[in-house]
Every structure is written in C-alpha cells, then in structure tokens.
Amino acid sequence: MPEPILRKRAIIVEEIYHEGGPVADKPTKRAAILAIIKNPFAGGYVEDITGFMDDLKPLALQMTKDLVDALGGDPHLIEGYGKGAIVGSAGELEHGALWHVPGGYSMREILPYSNAIVPSAKKVGGLGARLDVPITHTNASFVRSHFDAMEVGIPDGPRADEILLALVMTTGSRIHARVGGLKASEIKGEDGLR
C-alpha cells in the first residue's frame, strides 16, 4: 500500500476554566490533532484495503506524540481520549474505519493506564464538515465524569479525495462533573471498564 500523503495538520487546544459554575483552580485541557491525507481508495470500490492501516501507524504515532506535547508533554497527564475520521465524498465510510487500529493503538502505546477502548466516530462529509469525537476515560470506560466530546474540522477539508484523521485527548473530567457514578479515583484498572 502507499504511504499516506499528508496535505495539512492542525492542533487545537482548549483550556476550560468553567462552564457557568465556579472557576476551577486548574483548567481542564481538551485538545485535538487533525491530519488531512489523500484517500488512496477514492473514486472506486477496492476490496482489500486493510494494508493501509499499517501504513497509517507511523503517522498515528507521530500525531499522538505531538498531541501529548501540546498538552504539556507528560503522558501521565492525559485522562481522556477519542478518535475520529471524516472521509471526503469520493470515498466510503469504510475508509474512515481504517483509522480505528492505528489511531487507537498509537494512543494506547504512548499513554500509561490506557486499558479502556478508544471511542470513535466517523462519517462521509464535504469541505468544512465537522465531527463530534467522543471521549472517555483512558483507563475505565465507565467513569461518567470523563464522558465528553470535542467538535473538530478544518474549513478546506476534506476534499473529495481526502480523509481527515483526528485524535483527541483531555487532561481531566468535564470541568463541573457531578452526575455520580464511578470516580477516576476508584478505578481498579483490570478490564478497561471499571
């Protein structure tokens, strides 16, 4: 398979101090790294596409490292994650599914305490399409305080023959999380759920 052809990258970092309630002593950071690549399968049906997942691994690993750096450089600070893809209109949804393995495993390789499944979203969309990337706690999917999402997109992408790839991370829970359930401090870390 061909190596990914990168057209553009972007990193977005939000610092969240409050959502109408008391101002936090330390803001939660939520960040995304986006890459727009050429879709090698655009314009027609290709039966065997799985090899491209291996080609995406180096890009995914670099994106993970760069996103950790944007959030302070210490992988131990990361508490939430998610991934997503927007496929341009000449592609198909399955092309976005190619991001599941490289996107998820790159984060799990770099981040300690990352037993939880990496949540994901994907769709086919045109220029300027946006995607809500779901976020859960890195080590236990049932931690309600970390259920979140980040809307991502780039105004001039994806073009019809491109795919926008996204990784998202947070340094904590929603800023005013208070709906109960399993707390991050109660994680057993045995099964990726609790």
C-alpha positions as CSV (number, residue, x, y, z in Angstrom):
1,M,0.0,0.0,0.0
2,P,1.2,3.6,-0.5
3,E,2.4,5.8,2.4
4,P,-0.1,8.4,3.5
5,I,0.2,11.7,1.6
6,L,-0.2,14.5,4.1
7,R,-1.7,17.8,3.0
8,K,-2.3,19.6,6.2
9,R,-2.2,19.3,10.0
10,A,-3.8,21.3,12.8
11,I,-3.6,21.2,16.6
12,I,-6.4,22.8,18.7
13,V,-6.0,23.2,22.4
14,E,-8.8,24.4,24.7
15,E,-8.4,25.5,28.3
16,I,-11.7,25.2,30.1
17,Y,-11.9,27.3,33.3
18,H,-15.7,27.0,34.0
19,E,-19.0,26.2,32.3
20,G,-21.0,28.8,34.2
21,G,-20.1,27.5,37.6
22,P,-17.2,28.3,39.9
23,V,-13.8,28.9,38.2
24,A,-11.6,25.9,38.6
25,D,-8.2,26.3,40.3
26,K,-6.7,24.4,37.4
27,P,-8.3,24.4,33.9
28,T,-9.0,21.1,32.1
29,K,-7.3,21.0,28.7
30,R,-9.0,19.4,25.8
31,A,-7.1,19.1,22.5
32,A,-7.3,17.6,19.0
33,I,-4.7,16.9,16.4
34,L,-6.0,16.7,12.8
35,A,-4.4,15.5,9.6
36,I,-5.7,15.6,6.1
37,I,-4.4,12.9,3.9
38,K,-5.1,11.8,0.3
39,N,-7.5,8.9,0.2
40,P,-5.8,6.2,-1.9
41,F,-9.1,4.4,-2.5
42,A,-11.2,7.5,-3.5
43,G,-13.3,7.2,-6.7
44,G,-14.0,3.5,-6.8
45,Y,-14.5,0.3,-4.8
46,V,-11.4,-1.5,-3.7
47,E,-11.9,-4.9,-1.9
48,D,-8.7,-5.2,0.1
49,I,-7.9,-2.0,2.0
50,T,-6.7,-3.4,5.3
51,G,-3.0,-3.0,4.5
52,F,-3.4,0.8,4.6
53,M,-3.8,0.5,8.4
54,D,-0.2,-0.5,8.7
55,D,0.8,2.5,6.5
56,L,-1.1,4.8,8.9
57,K,0.7,3.6,12.0
58,P,3.8,6.0,11.8
59,L,1.5,9.0,11.2
60,A,-0.7,8.0,14.1
61,L,2.2,7.6,16.4
62,Q,3.6,11.0,15.5
63,M,0.2,12.6,15.9
64,T,-0.1,11.0,19.4
65,K,3.3,12.3,20.4
66,D,2.6,15.8,19.1
67,L,-0.8,15.9,20.9
68,V,0.8,14.8,24.2
69,D,3.4,17.6,23.7
70,A,0.6,20.1,23.1
71,L,-0.9,19.1,26.4
72,G,2.2,19.6,28.4
73,G,4.5,16.8,27.3
74,D,3.8,14.3,30.1
75,P,1.7,11.3,29.0
76,H,0.7,10.8,32.7
77,L,-1.4,14.0,32.5
78,I,-3.8,12.5,29.9
79,E,-7.0,11.2,31.3
80,G,-9.4,11.1,28.4
81,Y,-9.2,10.1,24.7
82,G,-11.1,9.6,21.5
83,K,-10.6,9.4,17.7
84,G,-12.4,10.0,14.5
85,A,-12.3,10.4,10.7
86,I,-14.2,12.4,8.1
87,V,-14.0,10.8,4.6
88,G,-14.3,13.0,1.6
89,S,-17.3,12.5,-0.8
90,A,-15.4,10.3,-3.3
91,G,-14.6,7.8,-0.5
92,E,-16.7,5.5,1.6
93,L,-17.3,5.1,5.3
94,E,-15.1,2.0,5.5
95,H,-12.1,4.2,4.6
96,G,-12.6,6.1,7.8
97,A,-12.7,2.7,9.7
98,L,-9.1,2.2,8.7
99,W,-8.2,4.7,11.4
100,H,-9.6,2.5,14.2
101,V,-6.4,0.4,14.7
102,P,-3.6,2.9,14.1
103,G,-5.4,5.8,15.8
104,G,-6.4,3.8,18.9
105,Y,-3.3,1.7,19.3
106,S,-0.9,4.7,18.9
107,M,-2.5,6.3,21.9
108,R,-2.6,3.1,23.9
109,E,1.1,2.6,23.1
110,I,2.1,6.1,24.4
111,L,-0.3,6.6,27.3
112,P,0.1,4.8,30.6
113,Y,-3.1,3.5,32.1
114,S,-4.9,3.2,28.8
115,N,-6.9,-0.1,29.2
116,A,-10.2,1.4,28.0
117,I,-11.4,1.1,24.4
118,V,-10.8,4.3,22.5
119,P,-14.2,5.6,21.4
120,S,-14.6,6.6,17.8
121,A,-16.8,8.4,15.3
122,K,-16.6,8.6,11.5
123,K,-18.6,9.9,8.6
124,V,-18.5,10.9,5.0
125,G,-18.6,14.6,4.5
126,G,-17.7,17.6,2.3
127,L,-15.5,20.6,2.7
128,G,-15.8,22.1,6.2
129,A,-17.6,19.0,7.6
130,R,-17.4,18.8,11.4
131,L,-17.3,15.7,13.6
132,D,-18.1,15.3,17.3
133,V,-15.3,13.0,18.5
134,P,-16.4,11.1,21.7
135,I,-14.1,11.0,24.7
136,T,-14.0,8.5,27.6
137,H,-11.5,8.0,30.5
138,T,-8.3,6.3,29.2
139,N,-8.3,3.5,31.8
140,A,-12.0,2.8,32.5
141,S,-14.9,3.4,30.1
142,F,-17.5,3.6,32.9
143,V,-16.1,6.8,34.5
144,R,-19.0,9.2,33.8
145,S,-17.1,12.4,34.7
146,H,-15.0,11.9,31.6
147,F,-17.8,11.3,29.1
148,D,-17.2,14.2,26.7
149,A,-16.8,15.1,23.1
150,M,-14.8,17.6,21.0
151,E,-16.1,19.0,17.7
152,V,-13.3,19.0,15.1
153,G,-12.9,20.0,11.5
154,I,-10.8,22.1,9.0
155,P,-12.6,24.6,6.7
156,D,-11.0,23.4,3.5
157,G,-11.2,19.7,4.0
158,P,-11.7,17.0,3.5
159,R,-11.7,17.4,-0.3
160,A,-13.5,14.7,-2.2
161,D,-10.3,12.5,-2.4
162,E,-9.1,13.1,1.1
163,I,-9.6,11.8,4.7
164,L,-9.4,13.9,7.8
165,L,-8.0,11.9,10.7
166,A,-8.5,13.1,14.3
167,L,-7.1,12.2,17.7
168,V,-8.5,13.9,20.8
169,M,-7.2,13.9,24.4
170,T,-8.1,15.6,27.7
171,T,-6.3,16.3,31.0
172,G,-9.3,15.7,33.2
173,S,-13.0,15.4,33.5
174,R,-15.7,17.8,32.4
175,I,-15.0,20.9,34.4
176,H,-18.2,20.7,36.6
177,A,-18.7,16.9,36.5
178,R,-21.2,16.0,39.2
179,V,-23.6,13.2,37.9
180,G,-22.2,10.4,40.1
181,G,-21.1,7.0,39.0
182,L,-17.6,5.5,39.1
183,K,-15.0,8.1,40.1
184,A,-11.5,8.2,38.5
185,S,-10.0,7.7,42.0
186,E,-12.0,4.4,42.2
187,I,-10.7,2.8,39.0
188,K,-9.4,-0.8,39.5
189,G,-7.8,-0.9,36.1
190,E,-8.4,-4.6,35.5
191,D,-10.7,-4.7,32.5
192,G,-10.8,-1.3,30.8
193,L,-14.4,-0.8,32.1
194,R,-14.1,-0.1,35.9
